Amino acid sequence: MDTMVLKTQKYLNATYGSNPGYNTIAEDGMTGWSTIYALTRALQIELGISNTADNFGNATVAAFIQQYPNGIIQQSSSDTSKSRVYAIIQGALWCKGYSTGASGITENFYGGTGSAVKNLKTDAGFENPDSTVTLNVMRGLL
């Protein structure tokens, strides 16, 4: 049982559980496809897709590119805005084994999450990785 995965599962169910496009998942702290599918559906909901699915298909790709043509960029330290998309990134990173340095979902994308993205990119073979979550990085996470 992974505490951060459990926190992700609890966050997803609490945030999206009443949305008809989301399927409630077990809160067991175990990374698996059900949690990844829940993260995918949560992203689709945030992208405005009403007919959600367990896969990162063409509609998700198109909506992601439309909303984030340059990827999802790390916040400046003075930016206090919150985003559920940032929470989805944090949860996906934890499910892949990357620490964001936070003790829970923050709905922010600061340096700790940025470092986790850089570590993921380094492990994937990127040269000079940055913290931007591009379409391909998001697809890899989900």
C-alpha positions in Angstrom: 0.0 0.0 0.0 1.4 3.4 -1.1 0.2 6.4 1.0 0.5 8.8 -1.9 -1.5 6.6 -4.2 -4.2 6.3 -1.5 -4.3 10.1 -1.2 -4.7 10.3 -5.0 -7.5 7.8 -5.0 -9.3 9.6 -2.2 -8.8 12.9 -4.0 -10.2 11.6 -7.2 -13.3 10.0 -5.6 -14.0 13.1 -3.5 -13.5 15.5 -6.4 -15.1 13.5 -9.3 -17.3 10.8 -7.6 -20.5 12.6 -8.4 -19.6 13.2 -12.0 -21.3 10.7 -14.4 -18.2 10.6 -16.5 -16.1 9.2 -13.6 -16.1 5.7 -12.2 -15.4 5.6 -8.5 -12.4 3.5 -7.6 -11.2 1.4 -4.7 -9.3 3.4 -2.1 -6.6 0.7 -1.4 -3.3 2.6 -2.1 -2.5 0.1 -4.9 -1.3 1.5 -8.2 -3.1 -0.2 -11.1 -5.1 0.4 -14.2 -8.3 1.4 -12.3 -6.4 4.4 -10.8 -4.8 5.3 -14.1 -8.2 5.1 -15.8 -9.6 7.3 -13.1 -6.9 9.9 -13.6 -7.5 9.8 -17.4 -11.2 10.3 -16.9 -10.5 13.2 -14.5 -8.3 14.8 -17.1 -11.0 14.4 -19.7 -13.5 16.0 -17.4 -11.2 19.0 -16.8 -10.7 19.3 -20.6 -14.4 19.5 -21.0 -15.0 16.1 -22.5 -18.4 14.8 -21.5 -18.2 11.4 -23.1 -15.2 10.1 -21.1 -13.3 6.9 -21.6 -10.5 4.9 -20.0 -8.1 5.6 -22.9 -6.2 8.7 -24.0 -7.8 8.8 -27.4 -8.2 11.3 -30.2 -10.7 13.5 -28.4 -8.4 13.8 -25.4 -5.4 14.6 -27.6 -7.4 17.3 -29.5 -8.7 18.9 -26.3 -5.3 18.8 -24.6 -3.6 20.5 -27.6 -6.4 23.1 -27.8 -6.1 24.0 -24.1 -2.3 23.5 -23.7 -0.7 24.0 -27.1 2.7 24.5 -25.4 2.1 21.9 -22.7 1.4 22.5 -19.0 4.0 24.8 -17.6 5.3 25.0 -14.0 3.9 27.8 -12.0 6.0 30.6 -10.8 6.5 30.7 -7.0 4.4 33.8 -6.7 1.4 32.2 -8.6 -1.0 30.9 -5.9 -3.7 29.7 -8.3 -5.0 26.2 -8.0 -5.8 23.7 -10.8 -7.2 20.2 -10.7 -5.1 19.5 -13.8 -2.0 20.0 -11.6 -3.5 17.6 -9.1 -3.9 15.0 -11.8 -0.3 15.4 -12.8 0.8 15.0 -9.1 -1.3 11.9 -8.7 -0.1 10.4 -12.0 3.5 11.0 -10.9 3.0 9.3 -7.6 1.4 6.3 -9.4 4.5 6.1 -11.5 6.8 6.2 -8.5 7.9 9.8 -8.7 7.8 12.0 -5.5 6.6 15.6 -5.9 7.9 16.4 -2.4 4.4 17.2 -1.2 2.6 15.4 1.5 -0.7 15.4 -0.4 -2.5 16.8 -3.4 -1.8 20.5 -3.6 -3.4 21.5 -6.9 -0.2 23.4 -7.6 2.6 22.9 -10.0 5.7 24.2 -8.2 9.3 23.1 -8.0 8.7 19.7 -6.4 6.3 18.6 -9.1 8.6 20.2 -11.7 11.5 18.2 -10.4 9.4 15.0 -10.6 8.6 15.8 -14.2 12.3 16.4 -15.0 13.2 13.0 -13.3 10.6 11.2 -15.4 11.9 12.8 -18.6 15.5 12.0 -17.6 14.5 8.3 -17.1 12.7 8.4 -20.4 15.9 9.5 -22.2 15.2 13.2 -22.7 18.2 15.4 -23.2 18.1 18.6 -21.1 14.7 17.8 -19.6 12.5 20.7 -18.4 9.4 20.6 -16.2 6.8 21.2 -19.0 4.2 18.5 -19.3 3.8 18.1 -23.0 1.1 16.0 -24.7 3.5 13.0 -25.0 4.5 13.3 -21.3 0.9 13.4 -20.2 0.1 10.4 -22.4 3.0 8.6 -20.8 1.8 9.4 -17.4 -1.7 8.1 -18.2 
